[in-house]
């Protein structure tokens, strides 16, 4: 089962933003747009690689379904995660207003590190089993080492290169976890639900206030917020960009996965262009609605 509070901490940042003082034309140049799209592609491919060994027993794995998968269950499952994410965002904002950034970093570091241990252990256990007979201890060591790196960059966000690497690894691991532990129809409802919530959160909700903080404060949100080519992108964006192609692989085949991947990347390109008109723009709606619609069409039409 997935832990909803840990999931929410990883996906609460769901926006693309540009700092007010930056030159938009410079920051949103073609090379930077390609860099963002290329980074999303890297997350997608890496997530596919990690998800492949789970294909044979995907249907046997436990799933996140506290409200079930029938009737209103998938919607309620999604609402639960969104509510937890919104609550976590409000708590972060309150702690920043109270000038408790140091405490916030420690709490975030502990929670995200604990989540990263469980996920990296699960994925590592399967992958290392192809190399050694008993992979439990090496997988645990791998998880602890990675969790230590997560905690370090959360508490000390000045390690910018390490922070970027850790953030990408978190996105890949959480995307893999979402893909293997979410089953349809929740795996189709959740991206749409978060895409809709992302619009509210960025333009009117707590995420708008959170991302409106001064740049130094924004950079302290590592590893939940990535700076790619001068553009701040939420970790949650990359998680969903990687999740949907991997879900397509697990449910259909590699061809469906490639199609969904291309559609998401195209939607991300359009989103980047929209950012030229706004200082902040939700990173989920266009890519996720298009990608989910394509996957649903393959599954049900």
C-alpha positions, 0 to 999 in steps of 0.5 A: 500500500502507498502511504498517502502522506508521503505521496503528498509531500512528493507531489505538492509542488505542481507548477512551472514558475519564472522569477519576476526579475528574470528576462522571460525571453532568456529563460524561456529560450528554445535551448531551455525549453528543450532542456526541460522537455529533455529532462522530462524525457529522461524521467520517463525513460528511466521510469520505464526501465525501472517498471519493466521487471514488474510487468509479469506480476503487476496485477498481483501487487497491492494497490492504493485503494482506501475507498475501493476501485468501484463506484465513486472509489477512484474519485474518493481515492484521488480526493484523499491524496489531493486533500492531504497535499493541500493540507501539507502545502498550507502547513509549509506556508504557515511555517514559512510565515512564522519563519520556521524554515529550518524546522520545516526543512528538517521535518520535510527531510525526515518524511521524504527520506522515510518515503524514499527508503521504502520506495528505493528498497522495493525497486532495488529488491526486484532489480538486484534480484537479477544479480544476486540471490539474496538482494534484501540487505543490498537493497536496504543499504541502497535505500538508506544511502539514498535517504541520507542524500535526500535528507542532506539536500533537503536540510542543506539546499545549497548543494545544488548539483546534488539536489538536482540529481536527488530530485530527479531520482526521487521523481523517477522512484515515485513515478515508478511507485505510482505506476506499479501501485496504482491500478485503473480506474484510480490510475486514470482518475488521479492524474485528471484530478490533480491536473484540475487541482493544479489549476486552482492551486497555482492561480488561487490556492496555497501553492500560489502563495507558496511560490510567490515567496522570494527566490531564496525561499523558493530555492529552499524547497529542494528537493521538492522544487527543481530549477531547470534552466532557470525555470522552477518546476515542481517535483510532482510534475515530473512524477506524473510525466513519468508515471503515465508512460510507465502505467501504459507499459504495465497496462498495454505495451511499449508502443502505447507507452511511447505514444503517451510519452510523446503526447505528454512531452508535446503538452509540456512544450505547449505549457512552456510556451504558455509560461511566457504569458504568466509568471506561474503556470500549472505544469500538469493540466495540458500534459496530463489531460492529453496523456490520460485521454490517450491512455484511456482511448487505448484501454477502452475504445 
